[in-house]
Each structure stands twice: as C-alpha cells, then as structure tokens.
Amino acid sequence: MFERFSRSWELIKASAAVLGKDKELLVFPAVSSVAALIVAASFLVPLFWWSQGQADAFNKDEMSPIWFLWCFAFYLTQYFVIFFFNTALVGAASMRLEGEDPTVADGLRIAWSKVGTILGYAAIAATVGLILRAIEERAGWVGKWIAGLFGAAWTVATFMVVPVLVHRDIGPLDAVKESALLLKQTWGENLIGQGGMGLIFGLGYVLLWIITLGLAVPAASANQVALASILVATGVIATLLLALMQAALTGIYAAALYRYAKGHVNAPEFSSGLLQNAFAPKRR
C-alpha cells in the first residue's frame, strides 16, 4: 500500500514538472470550469422559471419525457464542454511530452479538429449518465449503490478515451472500446494513478480546510469578522487553485500513460522506470 502511494506521489511530481514548463496548461481546466458554470446556469435558471407553471412536466418522481429530454440536453452540453477542453489539455500536454513548446492556441486547435468526435463521445457519456440517473431515481438506495458502482467502472474504463481521441483518427465508440481494451489487457498505474492522485489531493483539500477553519473559527469567535471572512475567502481560492492543478496534472498523466502504452518516447520527467508497471499483465 505504501509503495503504491509512493509511486502515485512520484507520478504527481513528474506531472507537476511538466506543468512547471507549461503553466499555460492550467488555462484549459480554468476555462472549462467557467464554461461549465455558464452551461449549468443557462439550464437551471430557465428551468426554475418555467417549472413554476409547468410542475407536472418536470416531475422528477415520475421522470416525465420532458424531464428526460432536459437532463439529456444538459448532460450532452456539459460533457461536450468538459471533453473539449480536456482534449485541448491532453493535446497540448502530448506536444510538451514530445519535446515541443505548445501554446493555448495549439491545444484549442487540436480539440477543434476533433469536435465532431468529441460531440459523439459526449452523447455516449450523456446517455450513460441518464441511464444511471434513472436507476438512482427508480431503485432507491439500491439504485444509488448500483449507479455509483457502474459510474466508477465507467470512469476507469474510459480514462484513456481523450488521449485516444487526440492521437488517433477514430470514432467515439471505437475510442471507448480501445480505452476499455487497454484496461482489460493491462493493470497497474491506470488505477494507481487515478486513485492515488485522488487520495493525495483529497488529503490536500482536507488539510487545507482544517487549517482554514482552525484559523477562521477563532477569529469569528473573537468578533474579528473581517479577518474570518478573508481567511474563508482565501481557503475558497486555494481550493479552486488546487482543483485546477489536479485537473491539469491528471490530463498530463493520462497523456504520458497513453504515449508510453503505445511505445512513444515521453519527456525525461516520465522515465520508463516510473511507468514500467503501468501496463504490466493483469493479475488473475
């Protein structure tokens, strides 16, 4: 367990070293987050006003056709935005791993060249998301457990879809199949990297807010409201920056892992020794 945690930390350091050379990579998750918020607002605000006089049409308990249609449109748009900027991030990261010096425009160019495929993959993901939501709504706590389990499996199986789309000129279904095939045939850092990065950053979030609240609560108790507000605001900003860094490092790691799997030479930060267990035969 400690060995795997240590390896995950080494992967984060390698990804961070690449990010240090191209801090512009942070632009992609930042713009993606803003765009996702705009999409959410564009769906939720009209829904709120419309649903005031159309309660039956948006009865979630009955999962009406209009509600299904709204959910699908929301998922499709949201996933498209996320996948588009993830593709831009992985594309730019791949250029850096090849020794090039990418710009934000380079990443966006790569993503735009795959826009049709990205839309197709977003439709697949939206369909899966809608099915999982329907299971949650109809099967109670059992449905939530089942949906959570299948949702986690889907996330792991499709981890390499975006790198596949960046490097290969294939359709979304084929990209999903190839990503799942890589998982089926191999084991190791695919899971260690995802789980390890999530664990390490999760601990970072917890530690950040322990410190933030540990300083803000005493300040508020002492009637230093302004200081407490500044501390909480600083904590929120730090959380957002940490989330952006996590997204960027995950994209860099996915790019390096896929390139290694396909026999491409990576930047020195990702040595063969670091990734040699990434595609070791799956233990039976």
C-alpha positions as a printed NumPy array, in Angstrom:
array([[  0.   ,   0.   ,   0.   ],
       [  2.77 ,   2.423,   0.958],
       [  4.669,   1.507,  -2.206],
       [  1.66 ,   2.343,  -4.359],
       [  1.118,   5.623,  -2.514],
       [  4.782,   6.483,  -3.029],
       [  4.536,   5.673,  -6.735],
       [  1.453,   7.884,  -7.056],
       [  3.407,  10.706,  -5.442],
       [  6.218,  10.201,  -7.957],
       [  3.673,  10.377, -10.794],
       [  2.3  ,  13.629,  -9.391],
       [  5.803,  15.073,  -9.169],
       [  6.55 ,  14.053, -12.754],
       [  3.292,  15.608, -13.976],
       [  3.999,  18.741, -11.932],
       [  7.458,  19.025, -13.51 ],
       [  5.842,  19.023, -16.957],
       [  3.246,  21.562, -15.786],
       [  6.063,  23.747, -14.493],
       [  7.391,  24.007, -18.044],
       [  3.974,  24.879, -19.472],
       [  1.87 ,  26.685, -16.902],
       [ -0.451,  27.62 , -19.768],
       [ -1.926,  24.142, -19.378],
       [ -3.826,  25.485, -16.348],
       [ -5.828,  27.665, -18.722],
       [ -7.771,  24.697, -20.076],
       [ -9.3  ,  23.451, -16.786],
       [ -9.887,  27.058, -15.735],
       [-11.846,  27.92 , -18.886],
       [-13.587,  24.549, -18.705],
       [-14.8  ,  25.292, -15.17 ],
       [-16.115,  28.72 , -16.109],
       [-17.826,  27.339, -19.216],
       [-19.373,  24.515, -17.178],
       [-20.802,  27.035, -14.708],
       [-22.256,  29.076, -17.571],
       [-23.834,  25.943, -19.046],
       [-25.309,  24.99 , -15.681],
       [-26.759,  28.47 , -15.198],
       [-28.168,  28.531, -18.732],
       [-30.104,  25.333, -17.984],
       [-31.043,  25.833, -14.341],
       [-32.266,  29.427, -14.448],
       [-34.777,  28.932, -17.318],
       [-35.799,  25.616, -15.762],
       [-36.603,  27.327, -12.472],
       [-38.844,  29.93 , -14.045],
       [-40.516,  27.541, -16.469],
       [-41.127,  24.842, -13.875],
       [-43.115,  27.295, -11.731],
       [-46.055,  26.942, -14.109],
       [-45.172,  23.502, -15.526],
       [-44.837,  21.4  , -12.374],
       [-46.225,  18.251, -13.999],
       [-43.832,  18.408, -16.928],
       [-40.837,  18.484, -14.574],
       [-41.995,  15.907, -12.054],
       [-38.738,  14.121, -11.291],
       [-40.507,  11.401,  -9.333],
       [-42.34 ,  10.31 , -12.469],
       [-39.359,  11.011, -14.764],
       [-41.504,  12.608, -17.478],
       [-40.308,  12.701, -21.112],
       [-39.632,  16.429, -20.872],
       [-37.525,  15.866, -17.766],
       [-35.545,  13.142, -19.548],
       [-35.036,  15.413, -22.56 ],
       [-33.881,  18.285, -20.364],
       [-31.438,  16.055, -18.477],
       [-30.005,  14.642, -21.708],
       [-29.534,  18.111, -23.215],
       [-27.843,  19.29 , -20.035],
       [-25.544,  16.269, -19.825],
       [-24.693,  16.493, -23.521],
       [-23.766,  20.181, -23.353],
       [-21.875,  19.855, -20.085],
       [-19.92 ,  16.795, -21.195],
       [-19.084,  18.412, -24.541],
       [-17.576,  21.435, -22.797],
       [-15.581,  19.265, -20.387],
       [-14.326,  16.854, -23.056],
       [-13.465,  19.661, -25.464],
       [-11.131,  21.388, -23.015],
       [ -9.789,  18.056, -21.725],
       [ -8.873,  17.212, -25.314],
       [ -7.149,  20.574, -25.647],
       [ -5.255,  19.934, -22.399],
       [ -4.156,  16.407, -23.333],
       [ -3.242,  17.531, -26.845],
       [ -1.042,  20.345, -25.579],
       [  0.455,  18.081, -22.894],
       [  1.301,  15.49 , -25.55 ],
       [  3.145,  18.131, -27.539],
       [  5.195,  19.017, -24.47 ],
       [  5.937,  15.313, -23.854],
       [  7.216,  15.153, -27.444],
       [  9.631,  17.969, -26.675],
       [  7.632,  20.755, -28.335],
       [  6.577,  24.044, -26.745],
       [  2.767,  24.188, -27.097],
       [  0.56 ,  27.237, -26.702],
       [ -3.071,  27.544, -25.651],
       [ -3.93 ,  28.03 , -29.322],
       [ -2.271,  24.712, -30.158],
       [ -4.428,  22.88 , -27.643],
       [ -7.608,  24.536, -28.876],
       [ -6.664,  23.745, -32.469],
       [ -6.267,  20.066, -31.618],
       [ -9.608,  19.996, -29.81 ],
       [-11.406,  21.787, -32.65 ],
       [-10.062,  19.283, -35.171],
       [-11.827,  16.561, -33.144],
       [-15.026,  18.483, -32.43 ],
       [-17.33 ,  16.009, -34.185],
       [-15.857,  13.029, -32.369],
       [-15.958,  14.9  , -29.063],
       [-19.653,  15.61 , -29.588],
       [-20.25 ,  11.923, -30.313],
       [-18.427,  10.869, -27.168],
       [-20.362,  13.467, -25.167],
       [-23.593,  11.904, -26.473],
       [-22.431,   8.465, -25.324],
       [-21.462,   9.781, -21.897],
       [-24.751,  11.685, -21.614],
       [-26.703,   8.518, -22.404],
       [-24.773,   6.568, -19.773],
       [-25.298,   9.369, -17.257],
       [-29.022,   9.47 , -17.964],
       [-29.346,   5.699, -17.561],
       [-27.502,   5.828, -14.239],
       [-29.705,   8.687, -13.07 ],
       [-32.842,   6.728, -13.991],
       [-31.542,   3.77 , -11.969],
       [-30.959,   6.053,  -8.996],
       [-34.46 ,   7.536,  -9.243],
       [-36.313,   4.252,  -9.633],
       [-34.435,   1.847,  -7.359],
       [-33.928,   3.882,  -4.182],
       [-30.79 ,   3.311,  -2.13 ],
       [-30.053,   0.102,  -4.019],
       [-30.184,   2.077,  -7.266],
       [-27.815,   4.68 ,  -5.862],
       [-25.361,   1.932,  -4.908],
       [-25.608,   0.25 ,  -8.304],
       [-25.322,   3.558, -10.176],
       [-22.305,   4.533,  -8.092],
       [-20.596,   1.221,  -8.785],
       [-21.218,   1.328, -12.536],
       [-20.36 ,   5.024, -12.649],
       [-16.969,   4.337, -11.081],
       [-16.367,   1.45 , -13.5  ],
       [-17.274,   3.684, -16.455],
       [-14.881,   6.389, -15.253],
       [-11.998,   3.924, -15.   ],
       [-12.758,   2.199, -18.309],
       [-12.938,   5.493, -20.225],
       [ -9.921,   7.142, -18.593],
       [ -7.887,   6.827, -21.811],
       [-10.625,   7.938, -24.224],
       [ -9.4  ,  11.539, -24.514],
       [ -5.762,  10.556, -25.219],
       [ -7.062,   8.056, -27.783],
       [ -9.082,  10.808, -29.476],
       [ -6.053,  13.106, -29.509],
       [ -3.699,  10.583, -31.085],
       [ -5.978,   8.596, -33.362],
       [ -8.483,   9.49 , -36.043],
       [-11.279,   7.157, -34.938],
       [-14.895,   7.493, -33.879],
       [-16.155,   7.846, -30.299],
       [-17.356,   4.248, -29.973],
       [-14.001,   2.91 , -31.152],
       [-12.252,   5.245, -28.719],
       [-14.329,   3.888, -25.823],
       [-13.575,   0.324, -26.924],
       [ -9.835,   0.986, -27.151],
       [ -9.788,   2.641, -23.73 ],
       [-11.638,  -0.316, -22.208],
       [ -9.324,  -2.748, -24.022],
       [ -6.266,  -1.077, -22.517],
       [ -7.801,  -1.538, -19.076],
       [ -8.814,  -5.135, -19.791],
       [ -5.401,  -6.159, -21.072],
       [ -3.369,  -4.271, -18.509],
       [ -3.305,  -3.244, -14.888],
       [ -1.18 ,  -1.079, -12.612],
       [ -0.739,   2.666, -12.804],
       [ -4.028,   3.222, -14.627],
       [ -5.782,   2.533, -11.334],
       [ -2.916,   3.517,  -9.055],
       [ -2.525,   6.887, -10.774],
       [ -6.219,   7.747, -10.691],
       [ -6.818,   6.516,  -7.145],
       [ -3.526,   7.76 ,  -5.809],
       [ -3.888,  11.241,  -7.24 ],
       [ -7.451,  11.434,  -5.942],
       [ -6.342,  10.329,  -2.484],
       [ -3.398,  12.711,  -2.297],
       [ -5.387,  15.702,  -3.499],
       [ -8.296,  14.675,  -1.246],
       [ -5.949,  14.787,   1.736],
       [ -4.746,  18.163,   0.494],
       [ -8.3  ,  19.544,   0.471],
       [ -8.951,  18.212,   3.982],
       [ -5.705,  19.645,   5.336],
       [ -6.378,  22.984,   3.657],
       [ -9.785,  23.345,   5.293],
       [ -8.593,  22.117,   8.677],
       [ -6.093,  24.975,   8.627],
       [ -8.601,  27.456,   7.203],
       [-11.325,  26.699,   9.731],
       [ -8.778,  26.356,  12.514],
       [ -7.852,  29.999,  11.901],
       [-11.239,  31.401,  10.84 ],
       [-13.374,  29.995,  13.683],
       [-11.296,  31.519,  16.488],
       [-11.218,  34.803,  14.566],
       [-15.013,  34.795,  14.242],
       [-15.389,  33.878,  17.934],
       [-13.268,  36.913,  18.783],
       [-15.623,  39.096,  16.704],
       [-12.953,  39.594,  14.049],
       [-15.493,  39.048,  11.274],
       [-13.438,  40.748,   8.563],
       [-10.406,  38.557,   9.3  ],
       [-12.546,  35.411,   9.39 ],
       [-14.125,  36.333,   6.047],
       [-10.702,  36.921,   4.486],
       [ -9.464,  33.557,   5.759],
       [-12.502,  31.701,   4.377],
       [-12.226,  33.526,   1.043],
       [ -8.546,  32.609,   0.886],
       [ -9.465,  28.983,   1.583],
       [-12.008,  29.002,  -1.249],
       [ -9.497,  30.484,  -3.695],
       [ -6.849,  27.976,  -2.62 ],
       [ -9.347,  25.138,  -3.107],
       [-10.12 ,  26.324,  -6.636],
       [ -6.421,  26.585,  -7.485],
       [ -5.816,  23.102,  -6.081],
       [ -8.686,  21.732,  -8.175],
       [ -7.267,  23.351, -11.318],
       [ -3.863,  21.842, -10.591],
       [ -5.406,  18.407, -10.035],
       [ -7.24 ,  18.593, -13.376],
       [ -4.094,  19.709, -15.205],
       [ -1.905,  17.022, -13.628],
       [ -4.479,  14.319, -14.393],
       [ -4.51 ,  15.372, -18.047],
       [ -0.722,  15.34 , -18.249],
       [ -0.579,  11.944, -16.592],
       [ -3.196,  10.491, -18.955],
       [ -1.218,  11.76 , -21.948],
       [  2.053,  10.288, -20.652],
       [  0.439,   6.957, -19.788],
       [ -1.15 ,   6.566, -23.219],
       [  2.048,   7.537, -25.034],
       [  4.016,   5.004, -23.005],
       [  1.457,   2.299, -23.772],
       [  1.803,   2.97 , -27.483],
       [  5.593,   2.984, -27.421],
       [  6.079,   6.731, -27.862],
       [  9.013,   8.439, -26.192],
       [  7.979,  10.68 , -23.308],
       [  9.696,  13.667, -21.75 ],
       [ 12.523,  12.855, -19.3  ],
       [ 10.193,  13.508, -16.348],
       [  8.295,  10.308, -17.187],
       [ 11.041,   7.721, -17.308],
       [ 10.395,   4.162, -18.408],
       [ 11.129,   3.039, -14.861],
       [  8.365,   5.229, -13.477],
       [  5.776,   3.884, -15.901],
       [  7.018,   0.325, -16.337],
       [  4.277,  -1.064, -14.071],
       [  1.567,   0.89 , -15.843],
       [  0.863,  -1.87 , -18.308],
       [  2.007,  -4.99 , -16.501],
       [ -0.186,  -8.032, -17.162],
       [ -3.323,  -8.033, -15.077],
       [ -3.129, -10.479, -12.23 ],
       [ -5.719, -13.229, -12.321]])
